[in-house]
Amino acid sequence: MKKIAVVLAGNGVFDGAEIHEATLTLYAISKNNATYEIFAPNIKQHHVINHITGEEMPEERNVLIEASRIARGKIKNLVEFKASDFDALIFPGGYGVAKNLCSFAFEGDECSVNNNVEKAIRSMVEQGKPIGALCIAPVLLSKILGDVELTIGQDKATAEAIKKMGSTHTETTHGEVVIDEKYKIITTPCYMLDANIGQIGEGAFNIVKAILKLI
């Protein structure tokens, strides 16, 4: 069975991993007869958002500990990731990707990427293994790889930032995937569009199927 590593950015759309995207990605992996292992960086979360009011809360949380809620406790520190142990790598979206895994939410195309996230991506590229990214997560690949073709859907400001980082952006709608053959990068927009959970499931299934075909 093919084994896929999934990297989470916390727990919750506004300050961590997007839970629907994360869960449906894991479901899609399982339903396509592959296995997964979940990782997250052991770092302080940028901030904590009240998901009812949208307001920032006066507390601190840890990305790895928060992500462990989605993983039901079965998770590893991203520093332990080894590309040689996996056939592919996937990043679900959520604002945590742009706040915790990198600084795109605050610095746009001038952002920096967490060292362990960059190491994981570069090591997979070096070994010629596929990487999938949902929602806002493609900005990680754009910043690190530059000349890669990808999609975040139809958001013009984000697409423009991606172009400034040297990448080619393709507009897409629900469930569509864009494949960069050179780097074996597969992306899909998910909640970067005004989507429902069924459309998120479709995107997750399509990206997992595309990844498995490239392995």
KELO-54037 format. One record per residue (C-alpha): residue number from 1; chain; x, y, z. Coordinates in steps of 0.05 Angstrom, whole numbers, plus 32768, in hexadecimal, padded with zeros to 4 digits. Example, Ala and Ser with C-alpha at 12.3 -4.5 7.8 and 13.67 -1.06 7.14 Angstrom:
KELO-54037
ATOM   pos   unit      x      y      z
ATOM     1      A   80F6   7FA6   809C
ATOM     2      A   8111   7FEB   808F
This chain:
KELO-54037
ATOM   pos   unit      x      y      z
ATOM     1      A   8000   8000   8000
ATOM     2      A   8017   8046   7FF0
ATOM     3      A   8027   8071   802C
ATOM     4      A   8019   80BC   802E
ATOM     5      A   8030   80EF   8061
ATOM     6      A   7FFD   8125   8073
ATOM     7      A   8015   8166   8093
ATOM     8      A   7FE4   818D   80BE
ATOM     9      A   7FE9   81D6   80D4
ATOM    10      A   7FC2   81D1   8114
ATOM    11      A   7F77   81C7   811F
ATOM    12      A   7F42   81F7   8104
ATOM    13      A   7F3A   821F   80C4
ATOM    14      A   7F4A   8264   80DF
ATOM    15      A   7F8A   8254   8105
ATOM    16      A   7F9D   820D   80F2
ATOM    17      A   7F8D   81D5   80C2
ATOM    18      A   7F49   81D5   809E
ATOM    19      A   7F27   819A   80BF
ATOM    20      A   7EFB   8186   8085
ATOM    21      A   7F35   8187   8055
ATOM    22      A   7F62   8161   8085
ATOM    23      A   7F2E   812C   8097
ATOM    24      A   7F16   8121   8050
ATOM    25      A   7F5D   811B   8037
ATOM    26      A   7F6A   80E4   8069
ATOM    27      A   7F29   80C2   8055
ATOM    28      A   7F3B   80C7   800B
ATOM    29      A   7F7F   80A8   8018
ATOM    30      A   7F60   806E   803E
ATOM    31      A   7F28   8062   800A
ATOM    32      A   7F5C   8060   7FD3
ATOM    33      A   7F81   8026   7FF4
ATOM    34      A   7FBB   804F   800F
ATOM    35      A   7FD3   805E   8055
ATOM    36      A   7FE6   809F   8077
ATOM    37      A   8010   80BA   80AF
ATOM    38      A   8003   80FF   80CC
ATOM    39      A   8037   8134   80DD
ATOM    40      A   8038   817B   80F8
ATOM    41      A   806F   81AA   810E
ATOM    42      A   807A   81B0   8159
ATOM    43      A   8075   81FC   815A
ATOM    44      A   804C   8232   817B
ATOM    45      A   800C   8243   8155
ATOM    46      A   800D   828A   813A
ATOM    47      A   7FCD   829C   8160
ATOM    48      A   7F8B   827D   8177
ATOM    49      A   7F49   8291   8157
ATOM    50      A   7F04   828A   8174
ATOM    51      A   7EE2   8266   813A
ATOM    52      A   7E9D   8281   814E
ATOM    53      A   7EAF   82CB   8152
ATOM    54      A   7EEE   82CE   8127
ATOM    55      A   7F11   82F3   815F
ATOM    56      A   7F57   82E4   8178
ATOM    57      A   7F5A   82C2   81BC
ATOM    58      A   7F8D   82D2   81F3
ATOM    59      A   7FAE   828D   81F6
ATOM    60      A   7FE5   8264   81D6
ATOM    61      A   7FE1   8220   81B5
ATOM    62      A   8012   81F0   8194
ATOM    63      A   8009   81DB   814B
ATOM    64      A   801D   8192   8157
ATOM    65      A   7FEF   818A   8193
ATOM    66      A   7FB5   81AB   816F
ATOM    67      A   7FBF   8180   8131
ATOM    68      A   7FBF   8142   815D
ATOM    69      A   7F75   814E   8168
ATOM    70      A   7F67   813F   811F
ATOM    71      A   7F99   8105   8120
ATOM    72      A   7F78   80E7   815D
ATOM    73      A   7FBC   80EB   817F
ATOM    74      A   7FE1   80C2   814B
ATOM    75      A   8010   80F7   8130
ATOM    76      A   805A   8106   812A
ATOM    77      A   8085   8144   812F
ATOM    78      A   8096   815B   80E8
ATOM    79      A   80DF   815B   80FA
ATOM    80      A   80DB   810E   80F8
ATOM    81      A   80C2   810D   80B0
ATOM    82      A   80EC   80E5   807E
ATOM    83      A   80DB   80E8   8035
ATOM    84      A   80F7   80A2   802A
ATOM    85      A   80BF   8086   8056
ATOM    86      A   8086   80A0   802B
ATOM    87      A   806C   809E   7FE4
ATOM    88      A   804B   80E3   7FE6
ATOM    89      A   803F   8120   8011
ATOM    90      A   7FFE   8149   8019
ATOM    91      A   7FF0   818C   8039
ATOM    92      A   7FA6   819A   8049
ATOM    93      A   7F95   81E4   804D
ATOM    94      A   7F7A   8213   8082
ATOM    95      A   7F94   8257   8099
ATOM    96      A   7FC7   8233   80C5
ATOM    97      A   7FEE   8222   8086
ATOM    98      A   7FF6   826C   8078
ATOM    99      A   8000   827F   80C1
ATOM   100      A   8026   8245   80E1
ATOM   101      A   8048   821F   80A9
ATOM   102      A   805C   825F   8087
ATOM   103      A   804F   82AA   808D
ATOM   104      A   8028   82B4   804D
ATOM   105      A   7FEB   82CF   8072
ATOM   106      A   8015   830A   808A
ATOM   107      A   804C   8313   8057
ATOM   108      A   802F   82F8   8015
ATOM   109      A   8064   82E8   7FE1
ATOM   110      A   809A   8300   8010
ATOM   111      A   8088   82C9   8042
ATOM   112      A   80B6   8297   8063
ATOM   113      A   80A9   824C   806C
ATOM   114      A   80B4   8222   80AA
ATOM   115      A   80F7   81FE   80A4
ATOM   116      A   80DB   81B8   80AF
ATOM   117      A   80A3   81C3   807D
ATOM   118      A   80D6   81D9   8049
ATOM   119      A   8103   819E   8058
ATOM   120      A   80C8   816E   804F
ATOM   121      A   80B5   818D   800C
ATOM   122      A   80FB   8190   7FF1
ATOM   123      A   810B   8149   8005
ATOM   124      A   80CE   812E   7FE1
ATOM   125      A   80DF   8156   7FA2
ATOM   126      A   8126   813C   7FA4
ATOM   127      A   810C   80F5   7FA6
ATOM   128      A   80DA   8102   7F6E
ATOM   129      A   809D   80F4   7F99
ATOM   130      A   8059   8116   7F92
ATOM   131      A   8041   814F   7FBF
ATOM   132      A   7FF8   8164   7FC5
ATOM   133      A   7FDE   81A6   7FE0
ATOM   134      A   7F97   81BC   7FED
ATOM   135      A   7F78   8201   7FF5
ATOM   136      A   7FAD   8235   8009
ATOM   137      A   7FE4   8200   8013
ATOM   138      A   7FFF   8208   7FCB
ATOM   139      A   8020   824A   7FE1
ATOM   140      A   8053   821F   8007
ATOM   141      A   8067   81FD   7FC7
ATOM   142      A   8068   823E   7FA0
ATOM   143      A   8097   825F   7FD3
ATOM   144      A   80C7   8224   7FD7
ATOM   145      A   80C8   820C   7F8F
ATOM   146      A   80B9   824B   7F67
ATOM   147      A   80AC   8234   7F20
ATOM   148      A   8073   8204   7F2F
ATOM   149      A   802D   8201   7F10
ATOM   150      A   7FF5   81FF   7F43
ATOM   151      A   7FB0   8219   7F58
ATOM   152      A   7F8E   823A   7F93
ATOM   153      A   7F4D   8241   7F6D
ATOM   154      A   7F38   8287   7F57
ATOM   155      A   7F4F   82B8   7F8D
ATOM   156      A   7F73   82EF   7F66
ATOM   157      A   7F9D   830B   7F9F
ATOM   158      A   7FB9   82C7   7FB2
ATOM   159      A   7FC4   82B4   7F6A
ATOM   160      A   7FEB   82F4   7F5E
ATOM   161      A   8017   82E6   7F9B
ATOM   162      A   8024   82A0   7F7F
ATOM   163      A   8039   82BE   7F3D
ATOM   164      A   8069   82EE   7F60
ATOM   165      A   808A   82B1   7F80
ATOM   166      A   8099   8297   7F3A
ATOM   167      A   8060   8265   7F32
ATOM   168      A   802B   825B   7EFD
ATOM   169      A   7FE3   825F   7F17
ATOM   170      A   7FA9   823B   7EF5
ATOM   171      A   7F62   824E   7F07
ATOM   172      A   7F37   8213   7F1C
ATOM   173      A   7EF4   8203   7F3A
ATOM   174      A   7ED9   81CE   7F6A
ATOM   175      A   7EFC   818B   7F68
ATOM   176      A   7F2E   819D   7F31
ATOM   177      A   7F77   818E   7F39
ATOM   178      A   7FB5   81AC   7F19
ATOM   179      A   7FF2   817F   7F0F
ATOM   180      A   8038   8199   7F06
ATOM   181      A   805C   8160   7EE3
ATOM   182      A   80A2   817A   7EF0
ATOM   183      A   809D   817A   7F3C
ATOM   184      A   8062   8149   7F42
ATOM   185      A   803A   817F   7F67
ATOM   186      A   7FEE   8176   7F6A
ATOM   187      A   7FC1   81AE   7F83
ATOM   188      A   7F76   81BA   7F8B
ATOM   189      A   7F50   81F8   7FA6
ATOM   190      A   7F1F   81DB   7FD9
ATOM   191      A   7F09   8213   800A
ATOM   192      A   7F2E   8249   7FE3
ATOM   193      A   7EED   8246   7FBD
ATOM   194      A   7EA7   824E   7FDC
ATOM   195      A   7E9F   8203   7FE5
ATOM   196      A   7E74   81D2   800B
ATOM   197      A   7E8E   8193   802E
ATOM   198      A   7E7A   8167   7FF3
ATOM   199      A   7EA5   8190   7FC4
ATOM   200      A   7EDE   818C   7FF6
ATOM   201      A   7ED8   8141   7FF6
ATOM   202      A   7EDA   8140   7FAA
ATOM   203      A   7F19   816A   7FAA
ATOM   204      A   7F3A   813D   7FDE
ATOM   205      A   7F29   80FE   7FB7
ATOM   206      A   7F41   811B   7F75
ATOM   207      A   7F84   8133   7F91
ATOM   208      A   7F91   80F0   7FB4
ATOM   209      A   7F81   80CA   7F74
ATOM   210      A   7FAF   80F7   7F4B
ATOM   211      A   7FE7   80EE   7F7E
ATOM   212      A   7FE1   80A2   7F7D
ATOM   213      A   7FE5   80A2   7F31
ATOM   214      A   8027   80C8   7F35
ATOM   215      A   8048   8099   7F68
